[in-house]
Amino acid sequence: MKQFRVDNLKSTYGEKVLFNDISFLITEGDRIGLIGVNGSGKTTLLNAIAGKKPADSGTITKQNDYSIGYLAQNPDLNDEALLMDAILSGEQPVFKTIRQYEYSLRQFSENPTQTKIAQNFEHAQDAMDRNDAWTTEAQIKTILTQLHMPELHKKVRELSGGQRKRVGLAQVLIQEPDLLILDEPTNHLDFDSIAWLEKYLSTYKGAVLVVTHDRYFLDEVTTRIFELSFGNLYEYKGNYQDYMQGKANRIEQGKAFEHKQQQLYKQELAWMRKSARARTTKQKGRENAFAELEANMGTLQLDEDVSVNLGQQRLGKKVIVIEDATIQFDHKKILDKFNLRVSSGDRIGITGSNGAGKSSFLNAIAGKVPLTSGTIELGETVRMAYYTQVTEDIPEDKRVIAYLSDVATTVQDKDGNKISVSDLLEQFLFPPFMHGTLIRQLSGGEKRRLYLLKLLLQQPNVLLLDEPTNDLDIGTLTVLEDFLSGFAGAVITVSHDRYFLDKVANQLYMFEGNSVIQRFDGLFSDYLASELTKPTESKVIKEKAVVREDKPQKKKLTYNEKREWGTIETDIDLLEERIAEIPNEMANNGTNYVLLGDLQRELDTLNEQLDEKMNRWAYLSEIVEG
């Protein structure tokens, strides 16, 4: 069984100790979630484990053939590479074989009459047969399908940030390393892709180390939790729920120990204040013990959940009124005569397919994108704050507290009491020693947290939030969720985070693309459950006479293809029989959501397999009959 061992690892950033003398062991089959507030050193630790940037001190021990796959938040990809080449960039021999085959296929498709190109393609096919690379290629296509990859013949530089992240994810999954390190893998994934990834990782044969804000994801996948806090690493067995219980116990034990120390300190202080004549040389040790006790008083550090109790501006009856709103870019329609009336206290969640126009909708409300037609009216008392996906330009040489003081030095809470900027920073998980820190020394996540705090400092009564969970840690999200639960104004948030939507939204709009928008009143979990119970129609089976146009013809079947031809019709019949059975099983288990989810995923997989078999049948039959 392969293992990865870390001993006494230490890393600092400037004067800040990120982690100090931490040790742990990762074993095959482990699925570990790494948790910590932004700036606690999570990415630094991942880089050290992956060998990207070593820690300041400590040792890492692993076998010589131990392989690590690392999905960074911003994957490092060759902009000029084609997607398929970027995805298959690993050094495994089977990847080289598939890369050569894909290249030869493209060359042959463009120049089918050139003898040399035809011979190269024939050799590439033979190599695929010898190395049994067809199976690997089929597995790769399954992963690409589940991640909704764009056209594979695009170049990497043509992709959006979200598409690049999916390319990076596909790249590391396909390599199947001994240790799979994933930094925010669910960012930019649709819900069906997240569900598939949860199942894939839950049965992954190697070890998995994941950083994610998605608490449902942690709950489904992880068997151990590592928490980085004030330079220490705490380990909890189980998933996210187990971690929360374990952390609560640790905090209580810490408080109890601190209380005992305070009582002891009071007793020792009273003794030390007695006359010097009451002491003897034998009691010198007690004096030294008191000095040590005094030095350690108040050193207990806990990143407990805190609450932000900010007041807000009065909000009138009229908030946002949208009438017959249409947004169209070239030939792509985002909204089509869309109507919505937003009232004070509304909690609206916007979710759905990537690229369906969710951010454009928020931009239109904020006045950043004009409507093609229709109107958006804001009430006179509306004071709006818009948390966008891209942080505003923050002066890097400014100090944290000065950045906020430009907005206000004090604010009022709901009871009319004044709160200083320093107190507010502490409530938002910035300890006092960070208040004078230059902004350029903050991590990317800490800058996002500071940006959010600046918006809340303006005491808005309408909040627009665009994917807030993509860059905020779980601790900050908890603070934000608690703040929103007591927020008297209106909130409209775009998010793919199921947990966050369940916490902050009770009115949902699903953007499905091409201006199709579905409304659902209730929690997002209820919406997903209702979707599972809908009957699913089987895909239309193509006639067997249809021939794949993108597959060049061959003069004869290879040995493996002859074996495949002998069983392919039986395989197709078995797939069609199972596909016909599943809808009946779903109808008979309408309230078993777990089973329904498994059946739906099985049906999707079988339909994909059937499509592949039909395409292979058409391709092989052309050779047999030709």
C-alpha positions as CSV (number, residue, x, y, z in Angstrom):
1,M,0.0,0.0,0.0
2,K,1.5,3.3,-1.1
3,Q,1.9,6.1,1.5
4,F,2.8,9.8,1.5
5,R,4.5,11.0,4.8
6,V,5.0,14.6,6.0
7,D,7.2,15.3,9.1
8,N,7.7,18.7,10.9
9,L,6.8,20.9,7.9
10,K,7.1,24.6,8.4
11,S,6.4,27.6,6.1
12,T,6.2,31.3,6.7
13,Y,5.1,34.3,4.7
14,G,6.9,37.4,5.8
15,E,6.5,37.5,9.6
16,K,3.4,35.3,9.5
17,V,3.8,31.6,10.3
18,L,1.5,29.7,8.0
19,F,2.1,26.3,9.5
20,N,4.6,25.2,12.1
21,D,6.0,21.7,12.7
22,I,3.0,19.8,11.2
23,S,3.1,16.1,10.4
24,F,0.6,13.7,8.8
25,L,0.3,10.5,6.8
26,I,-1.7,10.0,3.6
27,T,-2.5,6.4,2.7
28,E,-4.0,4.9,-0.4
29,G,-7.8,5.2,-0.3
30,D,-7.8,8.3,2.0
31,R,-10.2,11.1,0.9
32,I,-9.1,14.2,2.8
33,G,-10.7,17.7,2.9
34,L,-8.4,20.6,3.8
35,I,-10.1,23.4,5.6
36,G,-8.9,26.8,6.8
37,V,-9.7,30.5,6.4
38,N,-8.2,32.4,3.4
39,G,-4.6,33.2,4.2
40,S,-4.1,30.3,6.6
41,G,-1.7,28.5,4.2
42,K,-3.8,26.0,2.3
43,T,-2.4,26.7,-1.1
44,T,1.2,26.9,0.3
45,L,0.7,23.5,1.8
46,L,-0.7,22.0,-1.4
47,N,2.3,23.5,-3.4
48,A,4.7,21.9,-0.9
49,I,3.0,18.5,-1.1
50,A,2.9,18.6,-4.9
51,G,6.6,19.6,-5.1
52,K,5.8,23.0,-6.8
53,K,7.4,25.1,-4.0
54,P,9.1,23.4,-1.1
55,A,8.3,24.4,2.5
56,D,10.9,26.3,4.6
57,S,11.8,23.1,6.6
58,G,10.6,19.6,7.2
59,T,10.7,16.4,5.2
60,I,8.4,14.6,2.7
61,T,8.8,10.9,2.2
62,K,7.2,8.8,-0.6
63,Q,8.1,5.9,-2.9
64,N,10.1,6.6,-6.0
65,D,7.2,5.7,-8.3
66,Y,4.6,7.7,-6.3
67,S,2.7,9.9,-8.7
68,I,0.9,13.2,-7.8
69,G,-1.7,15.0,-9.9
70,Y,-2.4,18.7,-8.9
71,L,-5.3,20.8,-10.0
72,A,-4.4,24.4,-9.1
73,Q,-7.0,27.1,-8.8
74,N,-5.6,28.5,-12.1
75,P,-4.3,25.6,-14.1
76,D,-1.0,26.1,-16.0
77,L,-1.9,25.2,-19.5
78,N,-0.2,25.7,-22.9
79,D,-2.3,28.3,-24.6
80,E,-1.3,27.1,-28.1
81,A,-2.2,23.5,-27.5
82,L,-5.4,21.9,-28.7
83,L,-7.7,20.8,-25.9
84,M,-7.2,17.1,-26.5
85,D,-3.4,17.5,-26.6
86,A,-3.5,19.6,-23.3
87,I,-5.7,17.0,-21.6
88,L,-3.4,14.1,-22.7
89,S,-0.2,15.9,-21.7
90,G,0.8,13.2,-19.3
91,E,4.0,11.1,-19.9
92,Q,2.2,7.7,-19.6
93,P,2.9,5.6,-22.7
94,V,-0.8,5.1,-23.4
95,F,-1.3,8.9,-23.5
96,K,1.5,9.2,-26.1
97,T,-0.2,6.5,-28.2
98,I,-3.6,8.3,-28.0
99,R,-2.0,11.7,-28.8
100,Q,-0.3,10.2,-31.9
101,Y,-3.5,8.6,-33.0
102,E,-5.5,11.8,-32.6
103,Y,-2.9,13.7,-34.5
104,S,-2.8,11.1,-37.3
105,L,-6.6,11.0,-37.5
106,R,-6.7,14.8,-38.0
107,Q,-4.0,14.6,-40.7
108,F,-5.8,11.7,-42.5
109,S,-9.2,13.5,-42.3
110,E,-7.6,16.5,-44.0
111,N,-5.5,14.6,-46.6
112,P,-7.0,11.1,-47.1
113,T,-5.3,10.6,-50.5
114,Q,-1.7,11.1,-49.4
115,T,0.0,7.7,-49.1
116,K,2.5,8.7,-46.3
117,I,-0.3,10.2,-44.1
118,A,-2.5,7.1,-44.7
119,Q,0.4,4.8,-43.6
120,N,1.0,6.9,-40.5
121,F,-2.7,6.7,-39.6
122,E,-2.6,2.9,-40.1
123,H,0.5,2.6,-37.8
124,A,-1.3,4.8,-35.2
125,Q,-4.3,2.5,-35.3
126,D,-2.1,-0.6,-34.9
127,A,-0.4,1.1,-31.9
128,M,-3.8,1.7,-30.4
129,D,-4.6,-2.0,-30.8
130,R,-1.3,-3.2,-29.3
131,N,-1.5,-1.0,-26.3
132,D,-5.2,-1.6,-25.7
133,A,-5.6,2.2,-25.9
134,W,-9.2,2.1,-27.1
135,T,-10.4,1.3,-23.6
136,T,-8.4,4.2,-22.1
137,E,-9.7,6.5,-24.9
138,A,-13.3,5.5,-24.0
139,Q,-12.7,6.3,-20.3
140,I,-11.3,9.6,-21.3
141,K,-14.3,10.4,-23.5
142,T,-16.6,9.5,-20.5
143,I,-14.8,12.0,-18.3
144,L,-14.9,14.7,-20.9
145,T,-18.6,14.1,-21.5
146,Q,-19.4,14.3,-17.7
147,L,-17.4,17.6,-17.4
148,H,-19.2,19.1,-20.4
149,M,-16.0,19.9,-22.2
150,P,-16.1,22.2,-25.2
151,E,-15.0,21.3,-28.7
152,L,-11.8,19.3,-28.4
153,H,-10.3,20.8,-31.5
154,K,-10.3,24.3,-30.0
155,K,-7.0,25.9,-28.7
156,V,-6.6,26.5,-25.0
157,R,-6.3,30.3,-25.5
158,E,-9.9,30.4,-26.9
159,L,-11.3,29.1,-23.6
160,S,-12.9,31.1,-20.7
161,G,-11.5,30.8,-17.2
162,G,-14.2,28.3,-16.3
163,Q,-13.4,26.1,-19.3
164,R,-9.7,26.2,-18.5
165,K,-10.5,24.9,-15.0
166,R,-12.5,22.0,-16.5
167,V,-9.6,21.2,-18.9
168,G,-7.2,21.1,-15.9
169,L,-9.6,18.9,-13.9
170,A,-10.0,16.5,-16.9
171,Q,-6.2,16.4,-17.2
172,V,-5.5,15.3,-13.6
173,L,-8.5,12.8,-13.5
174,I,-7.3,11.1,-16.6
175,Q,-3.8,10.6,-15.3
176,E,-5.2,8.6,-12.3
177,P,-2.2,9.5,-9.9
178,D,-1.5,7.9,-6.6
179,L,-2.4,11.2,-4.9
180,L,-5.0,13.5,-6.5
181,I,-4.8,17.1,-5.2
182,L,-7.7,19.3,-6.1
183,D,-8.0,23.0,-5.3
184,E,-11.6,24.1,-5.6
185,P,-12.6,21.5,-8.2
186,T,-16.3,22.4,-8.2
187,N,-15.8,26.0,-9.3
188,H,-17.4,26.4,-12.7
189,L,-19.0,22.9,-12.7
190,D,-22.7,22.3,-13.4
191,F,-24.7,20.4,-10.8
192,D,-24.7,17.1,-12.8
193,S,-20.9,17.3,-13.2
194,I,-20.5,17.9,-9.4
195,A,-22.7,14.9,-8.7
196,W,-20.7,12.7,-11.1
197,L,-17.4,14.0,-9.6
198,E,-18.6,13.1,-6.0
199,K,-19.3,9.6,-7.1
200,Y,-16.0,9.3,-9.0
201,L,-13.9,10.5,-6.1
202,S,-15.8,8.4,-3.5
203,T,-14.5,5.2,-5.3
204,Y,-11.1,6.5,-6.4
205,K,-8.5,3.9,-5.8
206,G,-5.7,6.3,-4.9
207,A,-5.7,9.1,-2.3
208,V,-7.5,12.4,-2.7
209,L,-6.7,15.7,-1.0
210,V,-9.2,18.4,-1.8
211,V,-9.7,22.1,-0.9
212,T,-13.3,23.2,-1.5
213,H,-15.9,25.6,-0.1
214,D,-18.7,23.2,-1.1
215,R,-19.8,21.7,2.2
216,Y,-22.2,19.2,0.6
217,F,-19.2,18.0,-1.5
218,L,-17.1,17.5,1.6
219,D,-19.9,15.6,3.2
220,E,-20.2,13.2,0.3
221,V,-16.6,12.6,-0.5
222,T,-14.3,13.0,2.5
223,T,-13.3,10.4,5.2
224,R,-10.8,12.7,7.0
225,I,-10.6,16.5,7.5
226,F,-7.5,18.5,8.0
227,E,-8.0,22.0,9.5
228,L,-5.2,24.6,9.3
229,S,-5.7,27.1,12.1
230,F,-3.1,29.6,13.5
231,G,-0.2,27.6,12.2
232,N,-1.4,24.3,13.6
233,L,-2.9,21.3,11.8
234,Y,-5.9,19.5,13.4
235,E,-7.2,16.2,12.1
236,Y,-10.8,14.9,12.4
237,K,-12.0,11.5,11.3
238,G,-15.1,11.4,9.1
239,N,-16.8,13.9,6.8
240,Y,-17.8,17.6,7.1
241,Q,-20.6,17.0,9.7
242,D,-18.1,15.0,11.8
243,Y,-15.6,17.8,11.5
244,M,-18.1,20.4,12.8
245,Q,-18.9,18.3,15.8
246,G,-15.2,17.6,16.5
247,K,-14.3,21.2,16.1
248,A,-17.0,22.3,18.5
249,N,-15.6,19.8,21.1
250,R,-12.1,21.1,20.6
251,I,-13.2,24.7,21.1
252,E,-15.1,23.8,24.3
253,Q,-12.1,21.9,25.6
254,G,-9.8,24.8,24.8
255,K,-12.1,27.2,26.7
256,A,-12.2,24.9,29.7
257,F,-8.4,24.7,29.8
258,E,-8.1,28.4,29.5
259,H,-10.6,28.9,32.3
260,K,-8.6,26.6,34.6
261,Q,-5.4,28.5,33.7
262,Q,-7.1,31.8,34.6
263,Q,-8.2,30.4,38.0
264,L,-4.7,29.1,38.7
265,Y,-3.2,32.5,37.6
266,K,-5.4,34.3,40.1
267,Q,-4.3,32.0,43.0
268,E,-0.7,32.4,42.1
269,L,-0.9,36.1,41.7
270,A,-2.4,36.4,45.2
271,W,0.6,34.4,46.5
272,M,3.1,36.5,44.6
273,R,1.7,39.7,46.1
274,K,2.5,38.5,49.6
275,S,5.5,40.0,51.4
276,A,8.8,38.9,50.2
277,R,9.5,37.7,53.8
278,A,6.9,35.0,53.2
279,R,9.0,33.4,50.5
280,T,12.0,31.1,50.8
281,T,14.6,29.9,48.4
282,K,12.7,26.6,48.1
283,Q,9.8,28.5,46.6
284,K,11.9,30.0,43.8
285,G,10.6,27.3,41.5
286,R,7.1,28.4,42.2
287,E,8.0,32.0,41.2
288,N,9.5,30.7,37.9
289,A,6.4,28.6,37.2
290,F,4.2,31.7,37.8
291,A,6.3,33.7,35.3
292,E,5.8,31.0,32.7
293,L,2.0,30.9,33.5
294,E,1.8,34.7,33.2
295,A,3.5,34.6,29.8
296,N,1.1,32.0,28.4
297,M,-2.1,33.7,29.6
298,G,-4.5,34.7,26.9
299,T,-2.6,32.8,24.1
300,L,-5.6,30.5,23.3
301,Q,-6.4,31.1,19.6
302,L,-9.8,30.0,18.3
303,D,-11.3,30.8,14.9
304,E,-14.8,30.5,16.2
305,D,-17.8,31.5,14.2
306,V,-18.7,35.1,14.8
307,S,-21.6,37.3,13.9
308,V,-21.7,40.6,12.0
309,N,-24.4,42.9,13.4
310,L,-24.5,45.8,11.0
311,G,-27.4,48.3,10.6
312,Q,-28.7,49.3,7.2
313,Q,-30.4,52.1,5.4
314,R,-34.2,52.1,5.4
315,L,-35.8,50.4,2.4
316,G,-39.1,51.6,1.0
317,K,-41.9,49.5,-0.5
318,K,-40.6,49.7,-4.0
319,V,-37.3,47.9,-4.5
320,I,-36.7,46.5,-8.0
321,V,-39.4,46.2,-10.7
322,I,-38.4,44.4,-14.0
323,E,-40.9,44.5,-16.8
324,D,-40.6,42.8,-20.2
325,A,-36.8,42.8,-20.0
326,T,-35.0,41.4,-23.0
327,I,-31.2,41.1,-23.3
328,Q,-29.7,39.9,-26.5
329,F,-26.1,39.7,-27.6
330,D,-25.7,39.2,-31.4
331,H,-27.9,36.1,-31.9
332,K,-27.8,34.9,-28.3
333,K,-30.8,35.8,-26.2
334,I,-30.4,36.0,-22.4
335,L,-33.8,37.3,-21.3
336,D,-37.0,37.4,-23.3
337,K,-39.7,39.7,-21.9
338,F,-38.8,38.7,-18.4
339,N,-40.8,40.1,-15.4
340,L,-39.9,40.2,-11.7
341,R,-40.8,42.3,-8.8
342,V,-38.4,42.3,-5.9
343,S,-39.6,43.3,-2.4
344,S,-37.8,43.9,0.9
345,G,-36.9,40.7,2.5
346,D,-36.8,38.6,-0.7
347,R,-34.0,36.0,-1.0
348,I,-33.6,35.2,-4.6
349,G,-31.1,32.6,-5.9
350,I,-30.0,32.5,-9.5
351,T,-28.4,29.3,-10.8
352,G,-28.3,27.1,-13.9
353,S,-26.0,26.4,-16.9
354,N,-22.7,28.1,-17.4
355,G,-22.9,30.7,-20.0
356,A,-26.7,31.1,-19.7
357,G,-26.5,34.8,-18.8
358,K,-26.7,34.8,-15.0
359,S,-24.0,37.4,-14.5
360,S,-25.4,39.5,-17.4
361,F,-28.7,39.5,-15.5
362,L,-27.1,41.0,-12.4
363,N,-25.1,43.4,-14.5
364,A,-28.4,44.6,-16.0
365,I,-29.9,45.2,-12.5
366,A,-26.8,47.1,-11.5
367,G,-27.0,49.3,-14.6
368,K,-23.7,47.9,-16.1
369,V,-25.4,46.2,-19.1
370,P,-28.2,47.9,-21.0
371,L,-31.5,46.1,-21.8
372,T,-32.3,45.4,-25.5
373,S,-35.9,46.3,-24.6
374,G,-38.0,46.5,-21.5
375,T,-37.4,48.4,-18.2
376,I,-35.7,47.9,-14.8
377,E,-36.7,50.4,-12.1
378,L,-35.1,50.9,-8.7
379,G,-36.9,52.3,-5.7
380,E,-35.8,55.7,-4.5
381,T,-34.6,54.3,-1.2
382,V,-32.5,51.5,-2.7
383,R,-28.9,51.5,-1.7
384,M,-27.3,48.7,-3.6
385,A,-24.0,46.9,-3.2
386,Y,-22.7,44.5,-5.9
387,Y,-20.2,41.8,-5.1
388,T,-18.9,40.9,-8.6
389,Q,-16.8,37.9,-9.7
390,V,-13.9,40.3,-10.4
391,T,-12.6,42.3,-7.5
392,E,-12.2,46.1,-8.0
393,D,-8.7,47.4,-8.3
394,I,-7.4,47.6,-4.7
395,P,-4.3,49.8,-4.0
396,E,-1.7,47.2,-3.1
397,D,0.4,49.6,-1.1
398,K,-2.5,50.6,1.2
399,R,-2.9,49.1,4.6
400,V,-5.9,47.0,5.4
401,I,-7.5,49.3,7.9
402,A,-6.8,52.4,5.8
403,Y,-8.6,50.8,2.8
404,L,-11.8,50.4,4.9
405,S,-11.4,53.8,6.7
406,D,-11.8,55.5,3.3
407,V,-15.4,54.4,3.5
408,A,-16.0,55.0,7.2
409,T,-14.2,54.8,10.5
410,T,-17.3,53.7,12.4
411,V,-20.7,52.2,11.6
412,Q,-23.8,51.5,13.5
413,D,-25.2,48.1,14.4
414,K,-28.9,47.3,14.4
415,D,-29.2,48.6,18.0
416,G,-27.7,52.0,17.1
417,N,-24.3,51.3,18.8
418,K,-21.2,52.3,17.0
419,I,-18.7,49.7,15.8
420,S,-15.2,50.6,14.9
421,V,-13.5,49.4,11.7
422,S,-11.0,47.5,13.8
423,D,-13.9,45.6,15.6
424,L,-15.5,44.9,12.2
425,L,-12.2,43.5,10.8
426,E,-12.0,41.1,13.7
427,Q,-15.6,40.0,13.2
428,F,-14.7,39.2,9.6
429,L,-11.7,37.0,10.6
430,F,-8.9,39.6,10.3
431,P,-7.1,39.4,13.7
432,P,-5.5,42.6,15.1
433,F,-2.0,41.9,13.9
434,M,-3.3,42.0,10.3
435,H,-4.9,45.4,10.5
436,G,-1.7,47.2,9.6
437,T,-0.7,44.7,6.9
438,L,-0.1,46.0,3.4
439,I,-2.8,44.7,1.0
440,R,-0.2,43.3,-1.4
441,Q,0.8,40.8,1.4
442,L,-2.8,39.3,1.5
443,S,-3.7,36.1,-0.2
444,G,-6.2,36.2,-3.1
445,G,-9.0,34.9,-0.8
446,E,-8.2,37.5,1.9
447,K,-8.4,40.3,-0.7
448,R,-11.9,39.0,-1.7
449,R,-12.9,38.9,1.9
450,L,-11.7,42.5,2.4
451,Y,-13.6,43.6,-0.7
452,L,-16.8,42.0,0.6
453,L,-16.4,43.8,4.0
454,K,-15.9,47.1,2.2
455,L,-19.3,46.6,0.5
456,L,-21.0,45.7,3.7
457,L,-19.4,48.7,5.4
458,Q,-21.5,50.9,3.1
459,Q,-24.6,49.5,4.9
460,P,-26.6,48.7,1.7
461,N,-30.2,47.6,1.8
462,V,-30.0,45.6,-1.5
463,L,-27.2,43.1,-2.1
464,L,-26.2,41.5,-5.5
465,L,-23.8,38.6,-5.0
466,D,-22.2,37.0,-8.1
467,E,-20.7,33.6,-7.2
468,P,-19.5,34.6,-3.7
469,T,-18.5,31.1,-2.8
470,N,-15.9,30.8,-5.5
471,D,-13.2,32.7,-3.6
472,L,-14.4,32.8,0.0
473,D,-13.4,30.2,2.6
474,I,-16.0,28.3,4.7
475,G,-15.4,30.4,7.8
476,T,-16.2,33.6,5.8
477,L,-19.2,32.0,4.1
478,T,-20.6,31.1,7.5
479,V,-20.2,34.7,8.7
480,L,-21.9,35.9,5.5
481,E,-24.7,33.4,5.7
482,D,-25.4,34.4,9.3
483,F,-25.3,38.1,8.3
484,L,-27.8,37.5,5.5
485,S,-30.2,35.5,7.7
486,G,-30.7,38.7,9.7
487,F,-30.5,41.1,6.8
488,A,-33.8,43.0,6.4
489,G,-33.2,44.1,2.8
490,A,-33.3,42.2,-0.5
491,V,-30.7,39.7,-1.6
492,I,-30.2,38.4,-5.2
493,T,-27.3,35.9,-5.5
494,V,-25.9,33.9,-8.4
495,S,-24.3,30.7,-7.1
496,H,-23.6,27.0,-8.0
497,D,-23.0,26.2,-4.3
498,R,-25.9,24.0,-3.2
499,Y,-25.2,24.5,0.6
500,F,-25.0,28.3,0.2
501,L,-28.3,28.4,-1.9
502,D,-30.1,26.3,0.7
503,K,-28.9,28.7,3.4
504,V,-29.7,32.0,1.8
505,A,-32.4,31.6,-0.9
506,N,-36.0,30.5,-0.9
507,Q,-37.0,31.7,-4.4
508,L,-35.0,30.2,-7.3
509,Y,-34.6,31.0,-10.9
510,M,-32.9,28.4,-13.1
511,F,-31.2,29.9,-16.2
512,E,-31.2,27.0,-18.7
513,G,-29.9,29.0,-21.7
514,N,-31.6,30.6,-24.7
515,S,-33.7,32.8,-22.4
516,V,-35.4,29.7,-20.9
517,I,-35.8,30.5,-17.1
518,Q,-37.6,28.2,-14.7
519,R,-38.9,29.4,-11.3
520,F,-39.0,27.3,-8.2
521,D,-40.3,28.4,-4.7
522,G,-38.4,26.6,-2.0
523,L,-35.0,25.3,-1.1
524,F,-32.5,24.2,-3.8
525,S,-32.3,20.7,-2.3
526,D,-36.0,20.4,-2.8
527,Y,-35.7,21.5,-6.4
528,L,-33.0,18.8,-7.1
529,A,-35.2,16.2,-5.5
530,S,-38.1,17.2,-7.6
531,E,-36.0,17.0,-10.8
532,L,-35.0,13.4,-10.0
533,T,-38.6,12.3,-9.8
534,K,-39.4,13.5,-13.3
535,P,-39.7,10.8,-15.9
536,T,-36.8,10.7,-18.3
537,E,-37.3,9.8,-21.9
538,S,-34.7,7.5,-23.5
539,K,-32.6,9.1,-26.2
540,V,-33.7,8.4,-29.7
541,I,-31.8,5.4,-31.1
542,K,-30.1,6.1,-34.4
543,E,-30.8,3.8,-37.3
544,K,-28.0,1.3,-37.7
545,A,-27.4,2.4,-41.3
546,V,-26.1,5.8,-40.3
547,V,-22.4,6.1,-40.8
548,R,-20.0,8.3,-38.8
549,E,-18.7,11.0,-41.1
550,D,-15.7,11.8,-39.0
551,K,-14.2,8.3,-39.1
552,P,-12.1,7.5,-42.2
553,Q,-12.7,4.1,-43.8
554,K,-10.2,1.3,-43.5
555,K,-9.7,-1.6,-46.0
556,K,-9.8,-4.4,-43.4
557,L,-10.7,-5.1,-39.8
558,T,-7.8,-5.4,-37.3
559,Y,-7.8,-8.5,-35.0
560,N,-9.4,-6.6,-32.1
561,E,-12.0,-5.1,-34.4
562,K,-13.0,-8.6,-35.6
563,R,-13.5,-9.6,-32.0
564,E,-15.5,-6.5,-31.4
565,W,-17.7,-7.1,-34.5
566,G,-18.5,-10.6,-33.3
567,T,-20.1,-9.3,-30.0
568,I,-21.2,-5.8,-30.7
569,E,-24.9,-6.5,-31.7
570,T,-25.4,-8.6,-28.6
571,D,-23.9,-5.7,-26.5
572,I,-26.3,-3.3,-28.2
573,D,-29.3,-5.5,-27.4
574,L,-28.3,-5.8,-23.7
575,L,-27.9,-2.1,-23.4
576,E,-31.3,-1.4,-25.0
577,E,-33.0,-3.9,-22.7
578,R,-31.5,-2.3,-19.6
579,I,-32.4,1.2,-20.8
580,A,-36.0,0.1,-21.2
581,E,-36.1,-1.3,-17.7
582,I,-34.9,1.7,-15.8
583,P,-37.9,4.1,-16.2
584,N,-40.1,1.4,-14.7
585,E,-37.8,1.1,-11.7
586,M,-37.7,4.9,-11.2
587,A,-41.5,5.0,-11.3
588,N,-41.7,2.3,-8.6
589,N,-39.2,4.1,-6.3
590,G,-40.5,7.7,-6.5
591,T,-39.6,8.7,-2.9
592,N,-36.2,7.0,-2.7
593,Y,-34.1,10.0,-3.9
594,V,-30.8,8.3,-3.4
595,L,-31.8,5.3,-5.6
596,L,-33.5,7.6,-8.1
597,G,-30.2,9.5,-8.4
598,D,-28.3,6.3,-9.0
599,L,-30.8,5.1,-11.6
600,Q,-30.6,8.5,-13.4
601,R,-26.9,8.4,-13.5
602,E,-27.0,4.7,-14.7
603,L,-29.4,5.7,-17.4
604,D,-27.2,8.6,-18.6
605,T,-24.2,6.3,-18.7
606,L,-26.0,3.6,-20.6
607,N,-27.3,6.0,-23.2
608,E,-23.8,7.3,-23.7
609,Q,-22.5,3.7,-24.0
610,L,-25.3,2.9,-26.5
611,D,-24.4,5.9,-28.6
612,E,-20.7,4.8,-28.7
613,K,-21.7,1.3,-29.6
614,M,-24.0,2.5,-32.4
615,N,-21.3,4.7,-33.8
616,R,-18.8,1.8,-33.6
617,W,-21.3,-0.6,-35.2
618,A,-21.8,1.9,-38.1
619,Y,-18.1,2.4,-38.5
620,L,-17.3,-1.4,-38.5
621,S,-20.2,-2.3,-40.7
622,E,-18.9,0.1,-43.4
623,I,-15.6,-1.8,-43.4
624,V,-17.3,-5.3,-43.4
625,E,-19.7,-4.4,-46.2
626,G,-17.1,-2.3,-48.2
